[in-house]
Amino acid sequence: MTAQLKEQRCVSLSNLTDLRLLREHAYIDGRWCSADNRQIIEVTNPFDGSFLGTVPNMGVTETRRAVEAANKAFPDWAALLPQERSARLRRWFDLLIENKEDLGLLMTLEQGKPINESRGEIDYAASFVEFYAEEAKRVNVESISSHLPNRAMSIRREPVGVTAAVTPWNFPCAMITRKAAAALAAGCTMIVRPATETPFSATALAELAERAGIPAGVFNVITGDPNPVVGELCGNPTVRALSFTGSTQIGRLLLAQGAQTVKKMSMELGGHAPFILFPDVDLDAAVSHAMGAKFATSGQDCLAANRIFVHRDIYEDFLERFASAIQKLRVGNGLDEDSEIGPLMHDRAVAKCEEHVEDARSKGARVLVGGLKMGGLFYAPTLLADVNEDMQIYHEETFGPVAAVIPFDREDEVIQRANDTEYGLVSYLYTNDQSRANRVANALEYGMVALNCVKITGASVPFGGVKQSGLGREGSRHGMEEFTELKYVCAAF
């Protein structure tokens, strides 16, 4: 790094209590490494563009080295008693909690989300490590009875081997621990390729994993351009399972690449969540929940409510109250304690918000709040009314602070419209009619349904979608299944 870049470094980094958590190297086989070609990637703060640091721009050669290290470490890690793996993971959890303030600060600086959301994400990330520290001791709890005479039959789950994780920028800690803790608990080793925009959350996790006593080669972090790194992870036959969180478009490409080695692939892909509001609910509570479902992480969330369906009987009343709540959102630097909406991640995100709003406006939508770029990477929290099927926002995930509201008249109509998408991650349903709740929840083609609530995620939850929103599940005991294979033994006696 040049002296000039060091001088330009974001002053907020000086607030870190433990400066060792800012690691500007990749982590391979227990060593902090630079790229062989000495190339680097600059990391900046989306709030003001200030310089945070650099990470190595690695490629195929370094990725293969990480795979070899993980393969070398696998036998000893898998051979550890489950309670020994559990103890290392438990120590990792403790260190995450002890360093929550620093980890939250790093996250806000590189991702932009409000600091209180970053602190919440550290708790969320740590919960996966704690959960899988316990699950490590309960991998094999299934048995079968023999259907043949004079046979003893057993089944057991065994770690699949070397695994990889490709993670996004919107939840740069939790999406790593949700994958890595499950893999490590199962006895696998892992290589993580974090998003280019948010590598420091990943390298901080590696620093704490090292302190927790997780052996060299068991947890590795590779930074660099995605094509060579992820291409090698998908194509390398030594990598036996890969977990990806990101867009459906990229997920399709990775599935095709992984098919060449018949790799286990788990995918958490795009969402296009409907939020369905029937007229028999408390409207103020529904507005509050709609705010949480739409504007958390500045709308940059695969769980965000993208199509808000409101029954026509309460439509205008809802719009009035929803508009009032949106106007009160505090937009600003994520480091400000009272900020609720931070900057978006990059220019492309701002451009997509602009595109969706202008397209909807041109086709008859009412812009009740916002609808404009605020400067830099900020886009004003926006409310669009009278959205219909002719508009882009009706069919595409915005990934920004733009709420699209759509009127409906009948139960069967809204079910059909909610399901009319290639996505199926999460849906939100609000009604106090229990019979209706059962009917609609059962009819919604989504992997997760939130009934009269917004917060549904947690370490014990089997998180995942149907259709083109993903494959497999993360979290819960089912999350470990993505990193194991069943072995059946039949013995004569």
C-alpha positions as a printed Julia matrix, in Angstrom:
493×3 Matrix{Float64}:
   0.0     0.0     0.0
   1.33    3.43   -0.9
   1.98    6.08    1.73
  -0.63    8.28    0.04
  -3.35    5.64    0.5
  -2.4     5.19    4.15
  -2.76    8.91    4.69
  -6.23    8.87    3.1
  -7.5     6.04    5.32
 -10.95    6.59    6.83
 -10.53    8.3    10.21
 -13.35    6.22   11.76
 -11.06    3.17   11.71
  -9.21    4.77   14.6
 -12.24    3.9    16.74
 -11.4     0.21   16.54
 -10.46   -1.11   19.97
  -8.46   -3.98   18.48
  -6.66   -2.88   15.34
  -5.62   -6.48   14.63
  -9.18   -7.14   13.48
  -8.54   -5.06   10.36
  -6.7    -7.65    8.29
  -5.57   -6.64    4.81
  -4.49  -10.11    3.7
  -6.16  -13.35    2.73
  -5.99  -16.26    5.17
  -4.7   -19.58    3.79
  -3.48  -22.54    5.84
  -3.17  -20.46    8.99
  -1.09  -17.75    7.29
  -1.91  -14.19    6.24
  -1.05  -13.96    2.55
  -0.7   -11.48   -0.29
  -1.5   -12.26   -3.91
   1.34  -13.87   -5.84
   1.15  -11.03   -8.37
   1.04   -8.43   -5.54
  -2.17   -6.96   -6.98
  -4.66   -5.46   -4.57
  -8.3    -4.4    -4.39
  -9.18   -1.14   -2.67
 -12.09   -1.17   -0.22
 -14.05    2.03    0.4
 -16.83    3.29    2.64
 -20.11    3.59    0.66
 -21.17    6.54    2.81
 -18.49    8.93    1.56
 -16.08    6.92   -0.58
 -13.32    7.18    2.01
 -10.53    4.62    1.81
 -10.66    1.73    4.28
  -7.82   -0.49    3.11
  -6.84   -3.12    0.57
  -7.05   -6.87    0.19
  -5.15   -9.18   -2.19
  -6.56   -9.71   -5.66
  -5.98  -13.45   -5.79
  -6.7   -15.91   -8.58
  -6.62  -19.55   -9.53
  -3.16  -20.35   -8.13
  -3.89  -19.06   -4.65
  -7.34  -20.68   -4.64
  -5.82  -24.05   -5.45
  -3.37  -23.53   -2.62
  -6.29  -22.9    -0.25
  -8.05  -26.04   -1.5
  -4.9   -28.08   -0.94
  -4.55  -26.67    2.58
  -8.18  -27.48    3.38
  -7.74  -30.99    1.99
  -4.62  -31.55    4.08
  -6.36  -30.32    7.23
  -9.54  -32.32    6.66
  -8.56  -35.77    8.05
  -7.39  -34.47   11.41
 -10.33  -32.08   11.8
 -12.86  -34.76   10.88
 -11.17  -37.21   13.29
 -11.57  -34.91   16.28
 -14.17  -35.95   18.79
 -17.35  -33.94   18.2
 -17.05  -32.32   21.61
 -13.56  -31.1    20.69
 -14.85  -29.41   17.54
 -17.69  -28.05   19.65
 -15.26  -26.47   22.12
 -13.36  -24.65   19.35
 -16.59  -23.34   17.87
 -17.81  -22.26   21.29
 -14.63  -20.27   21.79
 -15.13  -18.66   18.38
 -18.63  -17.66   19.46
 -17.31  -16.11   22.67
 -14.78  -14.05   20.73
 -17.45  -12.79   18.33
 -19.53  -11.53   21.25
 -16.5   -10.03   23.02
 -15.59   -8.09   19.87
 -19.1    -7.12   18.78
 -18.48   -3.37   18.8
 -15.39   -3.6    16.61
 -16.99   -6.09   14.25
 -20.08   -3.9    13.96
 -17.95   -0.85   13.23
 -16.04   -2.66   10.48
 -19.29   -3.84    8.95
 -20.87   -0.4     8.88
 -17.73    1.14    7.41
 -17.5    -1.33    4.52
 -21.21   -2.07    3.99
 -22.94    1.16    5.04
 -25.78   -0.29    7.09
 -26.83    1.57   10.27
 -24.64    0.68   13.23
 -27.49   -0.78   15.26
 -28.27   -3.16   12.42
 -24.58   -4.12   12.24
 -24.52   -4.9    15.95
 -27.63   -6.98   15.48
 -26.0    -8.86   12.65
 -23.0    -9.73   14.81
 -25.36  -11.25   17.37
 -27.09  -13.11   14.53
 -23.79  -14.31   13.08
 -22.58  -15.45   16.49
 -25.82  -17.37   17.1
 -24.99  -19.75   14.25
 -21.59  -20.52   15.74
 -23.17  -21.16   19.15
 -25.94  -23.31   17.68
 -23.62  -25.47   15.6
 -21.18  -25.81   18.48
 -23.97  -27.76   20.16
 -25.14  -29.55   17.01
 -21.59  -30.83   16.44
 -22.3   -33.3    19.23
 -25.57  -34.48   17.69
 -24.71  -35.2    14.05
 -25.63  -38.87   14.27
 -28.89  -39.48   16.11
 -30.71  -41.64   13.54
 -31.04  -45.42   13.53
 -32.9   -48.04   11.49
 -34.32  -51.48   12.18
 -33.28  -54.35    9.95
 -35.8   -55.68    7.44
 -33.56  -58.72    6.79
 -32.85  -61.65    9.13
 -29.47  -61.86   10.82
 -28.41  -58.39    9.78
 -27.27  -55.38   11.76
 -27.9   -52.15    9.95
 -26.57  -48.7    10.68
 -26.56  -45.31    9.03
 -24.4   -42.36    9.85
 -23.65  -38.92    8.52
 -20.05  -38.31    7.53
 -18.45  -34.99    6.58
 -18.37  -34.5     2.83
 -14.8   -33.15    2.85
 -13.49  -29.83    1.58
 -16.27  -27.24    1.19
 -16.53  -23.7    -0.11
 -18.75  -20.71    0.57
 -19.39  -17.75   -1.71
 -21.03  -14.98    0.3
 -22.75  -11.63   -0.39
 -22.12   -8.08    0.75
 -25.48   -7.37    2.4
 -24.87   -9.68    5.41
 -21.08  -10.04    5.36
 -20.73  -11.84    8.71
 -23.92  -13.85    9.15
 -23.83  -15.41    5.7
 -20.35  -16.72    6.45
 -21.04  -18.13    9.9
 -24.34  -19.7     8.82
 -22.37  -21.77    6.29
 -18.98  -22.16    7.95
 -20.18  -23.07   11.44
 -22.38  -25.83   10.0
 -19.56  -27.17    7.83
 -16.96  -27.1    10.59
 -19.35  -28.68   13.09
 -19.95  -31.53   10.64
 -16.19  -32.12   10.4
 -15.57  -30.39    7.06
 -12.98  -27.78    6.2
 -13.93  -24.62    4.29
 -12.71  -21.93    1.92
 -14.7   -18.67    2.01
 -14.74  -16.19   -0.86
 -16.38  -13.02    0.54
 -17.92  -10.31   -1.61
 -15.37   -7.91   -3.09
 -17.11   -4.95   -1.43
 -17.0    -6.36    2.13
 -13.89   -8.48    2.73
 -12.91   -7.1     6.14
 -15.8    -8.73    7.98
 -14.56  -12.06    6.59
 -10.91  -11.54    7.47
 -11.91  -10.42   10.97
 -13.8   -13.7    11.36
 -10.63  -15.54   10.3
  -8.58  -13.63   12.86
 -10.99  -14.65   15.61
 -11.16  -18.24   14.37
  -7.39  -18.44   14.65
  -7.54  -17.11   18.21
 -10.25  -19.67   18.99
  -7.85  -22.49   18.14
  -9.38  -23.57   14.86
  -6.42  -25.29   13.17
  -4.59  -24.11   10.08
  -6.35  -25.03    6.86
  -9.74  -25.64    8.46
 -11.1   -22.13    7.79
  -9.61  -20.16    4.9
 -10.54  -16.8     3.35
  -9.66  -16.0    -0.29
 -10.11  -12.46   -1.63
 -10.05  -11.49   -5.28
 -12.06  -11.09   -8.45
 -14.92  -13.59   -8.5
 -14.42  -15.24  -11.89
 -11.07  -16.96  -11.3
 -11.62  -17.68   -7.59
 -15.19  -18.92   -7.76
 -14.55  -20.67  -11.06
 -11.78  -22.7    -9.44
 -13.91  -23.49   -6.38
 -16.71  -24.75   -8.65
 -14.46  -26.71  -10.98
 -11.96  -28.2    -8.54
 -12.94  -31.83   -7.83
 -11.41  -31.71   -4.35
 -14.11  -29.26   -3.29
 -17.06  -31.57   -2.61
 -19.72  -29.03   -1.61
 -20.3   -25.36   -2.33
 -22.77  -23.0    -0.66
 -23.73  -19.76   -2.36
 -25.85  -16.77   -1.37
 -26.56  -14.26   -4.12
 -28.61  -13.64   -7.22
 -30.52  -16.33   -9.07
 -28.68  -15.39  -12.25
 -25.26  -16.1   -10.72
 -26.6   -19.17   -8.95
 -27.57  -20.72  -12.28
 -24.02  -20.19  -13.57
 -22.45  -21.78  -10.49
 -24.79  -24.78  -10.69
 -23.67  -25.35  -14.27
 -20.0   -25.11  -13.31
 -20.41  -27.36  -10.28
 -22.19  -29.99  -12.35
 -18.9   -30.89  -14.04
 -17.68  -32.47  -10.79
 -21.14  -33.5    -9.49
 -20.6   -31.2    -6.54
 -23.14  -30.81   -3.75
 -24.56  -27.31   -4.17
 -26.73  -25.37   -1.74
 -28.14  -22.07   -2.94
 -29.88  -19.15   -1.23
 -30.88  -17.04   -4.21
 -33.13  -14.12   -5.09
 -36.41  -13.23   -3.45
 -39.46  -11.27   -4.49
 -41.48  -11.39   -1.31
 -45.18  -10.61   -1.25
 -46.62   -8.87    1.8
 -50.37   -9.63    1.91
 -52.59   -7.49    4.12
 -56.23   -8.42    4.68
 -58.7    -5.89    6.14
 -59.25   -7.63    9.52
 -55.95   -6.58   11.14
 -54.74   -3.73   13.31
 -53.65   -1.25   10.65
 -51.05    0.59   12.73
 -49.36   -2.7    13.64
 -49.46   -3.76    9.99
 -47.79   -0.5     8.92
 -45.07   -1.0    11.52
 -44.45   -4.52   10.27
 -44.44   -3.38    6.64
 -41.74   -0.85    7.54
 -39.57   -3.59    9.0
 -40.2    -5.96    6.11
 -39.31   -3.35    3.49
 -36.66   -1.01    4.86
 -34.29   -3.16    6.95
 -30.75   -3.0     5.54
 -32.01   -0.06    3.44
 -34.08   -2.55    1.45
 -30.98   -4.52    0.43
 -32.27   -7.83    1.74
 -33.48  -10.96   -0.02
 -36.27  -11.08    2.58
 -37.47   -7.56    1.76
 -41.16   -7.13    0.94
 -41.1    -6.23   -2.74
 -44.82   -6.42   -3.54
 -47.14   -5.14   -0.83
 -50.68   -6.35   -1.57
 -53.33   -4.44    0.4
 -57.05   -5.2     0.35
 -58.98   -2.44   -1.34
 -61.19   -1.84    1.72
 -58.19   -0.46    3.65
 -55.97    0.53    0.72
 -56.05    4.34    0.94
 -55.97    4.32    4.74
 -52.9     2.07    4.68
 -51.18    4.27    2.1
 -51.71    7.38    4.2
 -50.26    5.81    7.35
 -47.46    4.05    5.47
 -46.45    7.29    3.76
 -46.32    9.08    7.09
 -44.06    6.41    8.57
 -41.72    6.43    5.56
 -41.35   10.19    5.69
 -40.05    9.88    9.26
 -37.21    7.52    8.37
 -33.84    9.02    9.25
 -31.35    8.81    6.37
 -27.65    9.27    7.0
 -24.24    7.92    7.91
 -24.54    4.4     9.26
 -22.25    5.38   12.14
 -24.86    7.81   13.47
 -26.8     6.04   16.21
 -30.14    7.42   14.99
 -29.7     6.55   11.3
 -32.26    4.08    9.93
 -31.4     4.17    6.21
 -27.8     4.12    5.07
 -26.18    4.37    1.64
 -26.68    1.7    -0.96
 -23.75   -0.52   -1.82
 -22.85    0.83   -5.24
 -23.96    2.95   -8.2
 -25.75   -0.01   -9.78
 -28.09   -0.26   -6.82
 -28.98    3.42   -7.04
 -29.51    3.14  -10.79
 -31.89    0.2   -10.34
 -33.99    2.17   -7.85
 -34.14    5.06  -10.31
 -35.05    2.74  -13.18
 -37.85    1.01  -11.27
 -39.36    4.26  -10.0
 -39.28    6.02  -13.35
 -40.72    3.0   -15.12
 -43.56    2.76  -12.61
 -44.2     6.51  -12.72
 -44.39    6.45  -16.51
 -46.97    3.64  -16.37
 -49.32    5.29  -13.91
 -47.97    4.66  -10.42
 -48.35    7.41   -7.86
 -45.12    8.47   -6.12
 -46.37    9.35   -2.65
 -42.99    9.68   -0.91
 -39.43   10.05   -2.2
 -38.7     8.98   -5.72
 -35.36   10.73   -6.08
 -31.64   10.25   -5.7
 -30.27   12.12   -2.7
 -26.6    12.35   -3.69
 -23.75    9.92   -3.39
 -25.07    6.39   -2.92
 -28.26    7.48   -1.15
 -31.72    6.98   -2.56
 -34.7     8.49   -0.76
 -37.09    6.01    0.91
 -39.89    5.82   -1.62
 -43.54    4.79   -1.71
 -45.19    3.81   -5.0
 -48.95    3.32   -5.07
 -51.11    1.63   -7.73
 -48.34   -0.65   -8.95
 -49.48   -3.18  -11.56
 -48.24   -6.09  -13.68
 -47.0    -3.85  -16.48
 -44.26   -2.35  -14.31
 -40.73   -3.67  -13.84
 -40.9    -3.42  -10.07
 -43.83   -5.86  -10.05
 -41.62   -8.58  -11.55
 -38.08   -7.68  -10.41
 -36.4    -7.47   -7.03
 -35.43   -3.83   -6.42
 -32.9    -4.35   -3.6
 -33.34   -0.78   -2.4
 -35.64    1.42   -0.27
 -38.58    1.49   -2.71
 -41.95    0.14   -1.52
 -44.44   -0.97   -4.17
 -48.09   -1.18   -3.04
 -50.79   -3.0    -5.01
 -54.55   -3.19   -4.29
 -56.46   -6.48   -4.38
 -60.08   -7.56   -3.91
 -60.28  -11.33   -3.4
 -58.35  -14.03   -1.57
 -57.97  -16.28   -4.6
 -56.79  -13.31   -6.66
 -54.01  -12.31   -4.28
 -52.79  -15.9    -3.9
 -52.49  -16.22   -7.67
 -50.67  -12.89   -7.97
 -48.34  -13.61   -5.05
 -47.35  -16.94   -6.6
 -46.92  -15.5   -10.09
 -43.12  -15.33   -9.92
 -40.13  -17.57  -10.44
 -39.08  -16.83   -6.86
 -40.24  -18.5    -3.66
 -38.13  -17.49   -0.69
 -40.39  -15.79    1.87
 -43.91  -14.39    2.01
 -45.65  -12.25    4.62
 -49.32  -12.74    5.5
 -51.44  -10.57    7.79
 -54.9   -11.68    8.89
 -56.68  -12.45   12.16
 -58.97  -14.99   10.5
 -57.45  -18.35   11.43
 -59.23  -20.27    8.67
 -57.99  -17.78    6.08
 -54.51  -17.87    7.57
 -54.35  -21.64    7.15
 -55.73  -21.57    3.61
 -53.47  -18.82    2.33
 -50.3   -20.0     4.11
 -50.77  -23.47    2.62
 -51.4   -22.04   -0.86
 -48.37  -19.73   -0.94
 -45.51  -21.24   -2.93
 -42.7   -20.11   -0.63
 -40.16  -21.88    1.52
 -40.99  -19.62    4.46
 -44.23  -17.91    5.48
 -44.37  -15.19    8.12
 -47.86  -14.96    9.62
 -48.59  -11.68   11.42
 -44.87  -11.09   12.02
 -41.69   -9.96   10.27
 -38.78  -11.38   12.23
 -38.62  -15.1    11.48
 -34.92  -15.91   11.07
 -32.65  -17.55   13.62
 -30.03  -20.25   13.99
 -32.62  -22.96   14.65
 -34.65  -22.1    11.52
 -34.34  -24.08    8.24
 -33.82  -21.03    6.04
 -34.37  -21.4     2.32
 -36.68  -21.11   -0.65
 -38.42  -23.04   -3.39
 -38.6   -22.63   -7.16
 -35.7   -20.42   -8.32
 -35.02  -18.98   -4.89
 -32.66  -21.75   -3.97
 -31.72  -25.32   -3.15
 -31.33  -26.83    0.3
 -31.58  -25.17    3.69
 -29.27  -23.21    5.98
 -29.55  -23.02    9.74
 -31.14  -25.68   11.95
 -29.92  -29.28   11.97
 -30.86  -29.42    8.29
 -28.11  -26.91    7.56
 -25.5   -29.5     8.53
 -26.98  -31.98    6.07
 -25.69  -29.84    3.21
 -22.14  -30.68    4.33
 -22.57  -34.39    5.05
 -23.2   -37.65    3.21
 -25.16  -40.64    4.5
 -23.31  -43.93    4.86
 -25.25  -47.16    5.28
 -23.61  -50.33    6.66
 -25.3   -53.73    6.55
 -23.5   -56.45    8.55
 -24.32  -60.17    8.64
 -24.04  -62.08   11.9
